[in-house]
Amino acid sequence: MTPCPIDRFGRARADFAKVSLGAEKIIDWEYTENTDILLQKLKKEGFTIIAVEQTKKSVDYKKIVAPNKAVFVFGNEVEGVLEDTLGFCDVITDISMKGKKESLNVAVSAGIVLFRLLDN
């Protein structure tokens, strides 16, 4: 799940196009206003929902195996994954941190987790 490449007026977003390098034109995408409804739909279709978030229940990302039908949920850098959304998740995983900082940029987190889990 990512931001929408089209703005509310139906125009292509220049900022999105700049970072996606045209991929938004060749990858199928669908807009949804409600993440939780989408997650419920995907669960019914047999997807495992995996959130990347630091919680008391989270498991180190190196200890999980992603099934073939998996959806990854990443929060933003400030609020993380919302508590309501975590309730829909089958697995909550995190990246163990060393030192005083407790978070990474969401793009960095996605790169680390997806590289590891999708490479297995």
C-alpha positions in Angstrom: 0.0 0.0 0.0 1.4 3.4 -1.0 0.1 6.9 -1.6 -2.0 7.3 -4.7 -0.3 8.4 -7.9 -3.3 10.5 -8.8 -4.4 13.6 -6.9 -8.0 14.4 -5.8 -8.6 16.2 -9.1 -7.6 13.2 -11.2 -4.2 14.6 -12.2 -0.9 12.6 -12.1 1.1 13.7 -9.1 4.5 15.0 -10.2 6.1 14.1 -6.8 5.0 10.5 -7.1 6.1 10.2 -10.7 9.5 11.6 -9.8 10.3 8.9 -7.2 8.5 6.1 -9.0 10.4 6.7 -12.2 7.4 5.7 -14.3 6.6 2.5 -12.5 3.1 3.9 -11.6 2.3 3.6 -15.3 3.1 -0.2 -15.6 2.1 -1.5 -12.2 -1.6 -2.2 -11.5 -2.9 -0.2 -8.6 -6.2 0.4 -6.9 -7.3 3.3 -4.7 -9.0 2.7 -1.3 -10.1 5.3 1.2 -10.1 2.8 4.1 -7.1 0.7 4.9 -8.9 -1.5 7.3 -11.6 -2.5 4.8 -8.9 -3.3 2.3 -7.1 -5.5 4.8 -10.3 -7.4 5.7 -10.9 -8.0 2.0 -7.3 -9.3 1.5 -7.6 -11.6 4.5 -10.7 -13.1 3.0 -8.7 -13.7 -0.2 -6.2 -15.7 1.8 -3.4 -13.1 2.3 -1.4 -13.0 5.5 -1.2 -9.4 6.8 2.3 -8.6 8.2 2.8 -5.2 9.9 6.2 -3.8 10.5 6.0 -2.0 13.8 7.5 -2.0 17.3 5.1 -3.4 19.8 5.3 -5.7 22.8 4.0 -8.5 20.6 6.4 -7.9 17.6 8.8 -10.6 16.5 12.2 -9.8 15.0 11.9 -9.8 11.2 14.7 -12.3 10.8 12.6 -14.9 12.6 9.6 -14.9 10.4 8.9 -16.5 7.0 6.6 -14.7 4.6 4.0 -16.9 2.9 3.5 -16.5 -0.9 0.3 -14.5 -0.3 1.5 -11.7 2.0 0.6 -8.1 2.5 3.1 -5.8 4.3 1.9 -2.8 6.2 4.4 0.0 7.0 3.4 3.0 9.0 4.7 6.5 8.6 7.8 7.7 10.5 5.8 9.8 13.1 2.7 7.7 14.0 3.8 4.2 12.8 1.0 1.7 12.1 -2.3 2.7 13.7 -3.5 0.5 16.6 -6.8 -0.3 14.8 -4.8 -1.5 11.8 -2.6 -3.7 13.9 -5.7 -5.5 15.0 -6.2 -6.8 11.5 -2.6 -8.1 11.2 -1.7 -11.8 11.5 2.0 -11.0 12.3 3.7 -8.0 13.7 7.4 -7.8 13.1 10.1 -5.3 13.8 13.7 -4.4 13.1 15.8 -4.6 16.3 17.6 -1.4 16.9 20.9 -0.7 18.6 21.8 2.6 20.2 19.5 5.4 21.2 17.3 5.8 18.2 14.2 3.6 18.0 13.0 4.1 14.4 14.1 4.1 10.8 12.9 5.9 7.7 9.9 3.9 6.3 11.7 3.5 3.0 14.7 2.0 4.7 12.6 -0.2 6.9 10.7 -1.5 3.8 13.9 -2.2 1.9 15.4 -4.2 4.8 12.3 -6.2 5.6 11.2 -6.9 2.0 14.7 -7.8 0.8 15.1 -10.4 3.6 11.6 -11.9 3.6 11.0 -12.0 -0.2 14.5 -13.4 -0.8 13.7 -16.6 1.2 
